[in-house]
Amino acid sequence: MTKRIIGSRLFQRLLEIVVPIGSWILITFPLWLSPFHPAIVAYFIIAFDLYFFYKSIITAYSAVLSFKEIEYHQKINYQKKINKNKKISAINHFVIIPNYQEPLHMLQSTIKTLVNNNYPRKKKIFLILAFEEREKEAREKGIFLKNKFQRFFKEILITYHTLEDNEEPGKASNQTYAAKIIDQCLKKNNLSDKLSLVTICDADSSLPKNYFSYLTFEFLRDKNRLYHFYWAPVLLYNNFWKLPLFVRIQATLSSILRMAFLSQKENLIQVSTYSTNFWLLKSINFWDVDIIPEDWHVFFQAFFKFGNQVKTMPLFTIVNSDAVFSGTVFKTFINRYEQEKRWAWGVSDVGYFLKKIFDSPNIDLVTKLKKLLFIAETHLFWPVSFFILTLSASVPPLINPIFKKTVLGFILPKASALILTLSTIFLILYIYLDIQIRRKVNQKTSLFYLPMLIVQWYFLPIVSFFFSSLPALDAHTRILLGKKLKYRVTEKV
């Protein structure tokens, strides 16, 4: 009976909409409760503000820690270290570049970063150009790129994924198709899937020169390497000075948050560009082909198969990538909104996670609940934070004039404003980190632009609303209403 309820479509649907419903409840909470229990609303808002302040401290500390670690690891010659390791001869690297309608110059630029890496066994690297069959120019691009770069790799494999009826367009279905071609290659060449590393490299990701040397070093010394993903923060600085002001602020903040995330090891889950071994991917039947956001999802696939052994290990180096830029300001804003909405669609992973909780007796409940709390909090804060932090404190006194005359009603807006003001102190640190990071990725700051880099942060509330909270709420609402998200390629020119 219990299994029948859990497996029912109604129950599955309820799991999918738990967080989207929670988002709307929290956003509207001050409106519908203030007339009856304004004190409860006030205490909730103050508690939320304090928690935000606490998270700001943790983020700032973690970002600095990650930056210091990156500086330290940059001084280590991983090429020399692994060259002395006899086990390196057994390691093979497969780099998948999933792409659809990406500009040829961008693909060439990304491949050049692979060519220029300092890995001492470059001829042990296979490149997989994973095209979509529905792209008209795909075959022409594939032939051109193979002819131009073939001599730098062990082999270049070109795949043309045909979308099946049960598949969603996007990275997941494309990568699964490419991974099955890799499986054939491994069998053909009698290569070990446990010693074959697969790197998912976005079409606009510039891998650092030491990436494969560093990755191989960490993989070889990792005792639980079969169950681990490896991730370096993907920062959005490649086209920094081309970006409109508001998109530049969002790109900067996203980059710093990703770098901060790198040091939070217990909750670290890979994003965008990452690596793992082929055995792990094959054990979970590769990426689920019916989902859109695949990076966190593939982690959860592995987690529910192997439990707490599955972790994402940090690589303290920088993968530089492009932020959204579509040529004109208006088109860039639209595409940036759509990109954030697609990322926020990852809230669908919460529903997936909740379903799997009932079907994974191999993992203890406490471990599952910790992971669930983390992903639910992440996706809940995304659309909700702006509204509670900026608007909610003014609602109870406005809706309930009697409450306005109380001490708590008088203090609420002032206390909330004070906590948020204290939180903005960390923006000074973010400005410093932003300048230092860009120096490392050759996006230096002239004195002429320095005042603008400070003044731009005054626009952060506007940017947070239009390019973070609103698209996230859009994604949550679509899931709540049972609407599908159509995958759109983010334009980067």
N, C-alpha and C positions, 0 to 999 in steps of 0.2 A: 504493500500500500504506500509506504513512504517513498520507495523508489519510483512509483508511478506518479506521485505528486511532484517529486524533484524533476522528473523527466517531462512533465507536462509543459506545453507551450506557454500557458498562463504564468506558471512559476518562473520559467526562463525569462519571460518578458518583464516580470517584476524585478528580477535581478539586474536586468539591463538598465532599468530606469531609476534605480536607487539613488545614485549620485546626482543625475540631472534633477530629480525631484528635490533632493537636498539643496541643490544650488538655488532653486527658485524659492524654497522655504526660507532659507537664510537671507536672501536678498530682500524678500518682502516682509520678513519677520518684524521689523520696526513699524511697518504700516498697519498690520492687522492686530498686533498685540499691544501697541502703545496706548490705545484707548482704554484698555482694561488693566494691564499690568506694566506700566511704563518703567517701574523700577527694575523688573526682570530684564527688560530690553536694555536699560542703561548699564546694568552690571555685565550683561553679555557683551555689549559694545566695548566697554573698558577692558574686559578680559581679552577680547579679540585684539584690541590695540596693543595690550601688553605682550600678548603672544607674538604679534607681528614684530614688536621691538626685540623680543628674544630671538626670533628667527633672523632679524637683521644683524644682530651681534654674531650669531653662528655663521651666517653667510659671509660677513666681512672677515671673520677670523679664518674661515676655510679657504676663502679666495687668496688671502695673503699666504697661508700655509702652502697651498698648491703652487703659487707663483714661486715661492722660495724653493720648493721641491723641483720645479721645472728648471730653475737656475742651477741647482745642484747637479741634476742629471744631465744637463747640457755639457757639463765639463767631463763627463765620463765617456771614454772611448769604447763604446760597445762593439764597434767593428773589430777592434783589437782583441777584446775579451772573447768574443765567440769564435774568432779565427783560431784560437788556441784550443777550442773545444772540439774533440774528435766527433762528437755526436752531431755536429752541424751538417755533416755530409748526408745524413739520413733525412734531414728536414727539407720539405718542399713547400713553396708558397703559391697559392692560387689567389689572384686578385680579381674579383668580380666588379666590373663597373656597370651597374644597371642604368640604362638611359632610354629616354624617349624624347625625340625632337630637341635634343640638346645641340647647341651650336658646335660645329666642327672644331672651331678654334679653342673652345673650352675643353673638349675631349683631348685635343692634342696637348694642351697645357697640363692637364691632369696626368696624362701618360708620361710627359717629360719629367714630372716629379718622381715617377717610378724609375725612369731611366737614370736619373741623377742620384738615386739613393746610394749609400755607401756599403750596402750589403756585400760581403766578400764572395758570395756564391750567386751572382746575378743570373747565371744560367740555370738556376733552380727555381726561377720565378715564372709561373704561367700567368698569362693575362687573358681574362675572359671578358670580351666585349658583349654585353648582354643587351641586344636590341629587341625592339618589339616589331613583329612582322607587319603590323598595321602602319608603321612609319614608311612612307614612300621612299625616302632617301636612305633608309637603313643599310641596304646592301651596298650602295655606292660608298657610303661612309666606311663600312666595314672593310671593303677591299682596299680603300685608300690608306686607312690606318694600319692594316696588316702589312701592306707593302712598305710603309714608311718605318714601322717600328719592329718588325719581325726579328731583326738581327739582335735586338737587345734582350730578348726573352727566350726562355726554353721553348716556348710555343705560344702562339696567340690563337685562342679558340674564339670563334664568333658564333653566337647563338641568336636565333630569331624566334622569339616567343610568340606563339599564337594563342590568343586568349580563348579559354574554354568557357562553357556555359556556367560552370560552378565557380569561376574565378572572378576576383575583383582586379581591375587594372591597377597597376602600381608595382612597387619594388618587390613585395612578397611573392607574387605569382611569377614574376620575371626571374627572381633569384632562385626560386625552387627549380624552375626549368633549367637554368644555367648549372645549378648544383648537380642535377642528374647527368648532365654532360660531363661534369668533372668526375663523377662516379665512374663513368665509362672510361675516362682517361686514366684514372687510377688503376683500374683493372687491366687495361691495355698495357700500361707501363709497369705493372706489378709494384705499385707504390703503396706504402702503408697509410691508411686513412687516419690513424692515430698520430702520425708524424707529418701530416699534411695540414698546413694552416691556411684557412680561408679568410681573406680580408674583403669586407664589403666596403667599397670606396665610391662615394657619391661622385657624380660626373664633374662637380665643381670643387672637389676636395683636393687640396695640395698636401700630400703626405710629407712630413719632414724628412730630411736627408737620412736621419738615423732610425727611421721607423722600423724597418725590417730587422736591423741589427739589434735594436732595443727589444722588439717583440720576441725575437728568437731567443735572446738571452733570458728574458723573463719566463718564457715558455719552458725552456730546458731546465731551469732551476725550480720550477713550480711542481711540487709533489702531487698536487691535485689538478694538473693541467687539463686532463680530459674533460673536466666539468666546468671549465672557466672560459669566460669571454674576456677580451682585453680591449681597453678603450682609452684613447687620448682625447682631451676636450676639443671639440670641433668649434673653432672660433670664427666669427663672421667678419673678417678684416680684409679679405682679398681685394674688394672693390670699395673700400671705406670712403674715400674722398669723392666718389661718384654719387653717393647716396643722397637723397633729399634729407633735410635735417631730421624730421621726425623718425624716418626709418633708420637713420644713423644712430639715434638715441636707443631705439629698440635693439638694434644689432649689438651695440656696446653692452647694454644691460644683459642681454641673452648670453653674450660671450663671458661676462664676468660670473654670471650665475652658473654656467656650465663648468667654469674653472673651479668655482667653489664646491660644486658637486663632486669633483674629482677626489677631494679629501674626505668625503663622507662615505667611507668604505662600506659600511654595513648596508647602506641604502643605494649604493652605486649601481646603476643600470645603464648600459650603453645607449648611445644616441647616434643615429645617422651613419657614421663611419666607424667600423669596429672589426675585430678579428676573433676567430675561435678555430678549433680543430674540426676537421671534416667528420671524424667519428661521432662527435656530439651532434652535429647537424643531421647526420644520417640516422642516428638513434631516435630522433624526434620526427623523422620523416620530413626534414627540412622546414621551410616556413609554411604556415597555414596559408593557403592560396585565396581564401575568401575574406581576408581582412585587408585594411589599408595601412595603418601605422604598424610596421613590422618589427622595429628594434626592441621595444619593451616586450612585445608579444612573444617574440622568439625566446626571450629570457624566461618568460613564464611557462612556455612550452617545456623548456628544459627543466625548470624548477619543479613542475608537477611530475616529471618523469624521474628525476634523481634527487629531489629534495634539497636540503640545505647545503649540499655539496656544491651546488651551482652558485657561482658568484661572478661578478664583473671585477676584474683586476685593473687598477689604474696604471696607465702609462704616462709618466710625467714629461710629456713633450707636447707640441702644439700641431694640430691639424688645422690648416688655414682654409677657409671656405668663403664663398660669395654670399652676401646678403641679397635679398630680392632687389633687383633693379631692372625696370622694363623700358628705360629710355626716357619716358615722360613722368612727371610727378604723379599725375592722376592714375596712370596705369600701374605705377609702382605701388601706390597706396592700395589699389584694388587687389593686386597680386599678393601684397604683404598680408592683407586681411585674410585672403583665401588660404595662404600658407599656414597662418596661425590657426585657422579653423580646422585645417587638415590635421595639424599636430594635436589640437584639443580633442579631435575625434578619438584619440587614444583613451578617452574615458570609457570607451567600449571594452577596454581590457579589464575594467572593474567587474563588469558583468561576466566576462569570461572567467575571471579569477573566482568569483563567487560560485559559479557553476562547478568549477574544478575542486573547490573546497569539499564538496560532498562526495567527490569521486577520487579521493587521494588518501586512503588510509595509511599509506606508507610514510606520510609526513605528519609530525605531531601538530596538534591544533595551535599551540602557542606560536610556533614558527610561522604557520599560515596566517594567523591573525596579525602578527607584526608586519608582515609584508602587505597584507590587505589594508591595514591602517595607514601605512605609508603611501600606497598608491591612491587610496581614496582621499586622503588629505591633500595630496598634490593636485588631483583633478578637481577637488572641491574648492580649494583656495584660488585656483586659476580664474574662474569667472566671478567669484564672490568678493574677493579682497577689495577691489576698487570701490564697490558700493558701500561696504561696511566702513572702510577707512575714511572715505571722503564725504559721504552723504548721511550715513545713518545717525550720527550724533545729533544732527539738527532736527531729526524727525520727531522723537518723543515730545520735546517741548512745543513743537509746532502743532502736532495733532492733539495733544492733551494740555491745554492752557493751565489747568490746575497743577499738573506736574511741574510746569515751568516755574511755579512759585516756590517749590520745595528746594531744599539745599542741594539734593542730588540732581534735580532738573537744571539748577543754575550751574552746577559744577561740570556736568557731563560734556558740553561742547568744549569747555576750556581744558578739561583733563584730556580729552581725546586729541585736541589740537597740540597740547604740550607733548604728549607721547609721540605723535607723528613728527613734530619738530625735532625731538631728540633723535628719532630714527634717521632724519635727513643728514645728520652729522656724518653718517657713513658714506654719503655721496662724495665727500672730500677724498676718502680713501679710494672710491671707485674711479674718480677722475685721475688720481695718481696711477692706479693699476692700468687703466685704459691707455695712458701715455706710455707706460713701461712695456705693456704687451705689444703695442703697435711698433715700438722700437725694435722688438725682437722679430717681428714679421715684416720689417722694412716698410712700414706705413708711418713714417715719422711726422712729428707735429712742428710746424713752423710757428714762430712767435706771433705771426699775424693771426693764426687761427686759435691761439690759446684762449683769448677771452670768450670766443664763441663756444669752445668746448666746456666752459664753466657755465655760461648763461643758458645753454641748451637744456640743462637739467631742470630748469624752471618749468619746462613744458612736459615733464615726466607724467603728471596726472592725465593730461590729454592723450599722450602717447599710450599710456597704460590702458586707458579706456578703449580707444579705437583699434589698437593693434594687439591687445591681450584679452581683456575682460569681455568685450563685446563679441569678438569672433568665437571665444570659448563658450560663451553663453549661447551663441548661435548653434554651435555644435551640440551642446547639451540639449537644447530645445528640439533640434531635429531628431535626436535619439528618443526623446520623450514622446514626440509625435509619430514615431515610427517611420520617419523619412530617411532615405539613404543619402549618403554623401557621394557625389560624383568626383572621382579623382581628377584633379587638374594639375598639370605640370607647372611648377613655379618658374616663371620666365626670368631669366638672368642673361642680360645682353652684355 
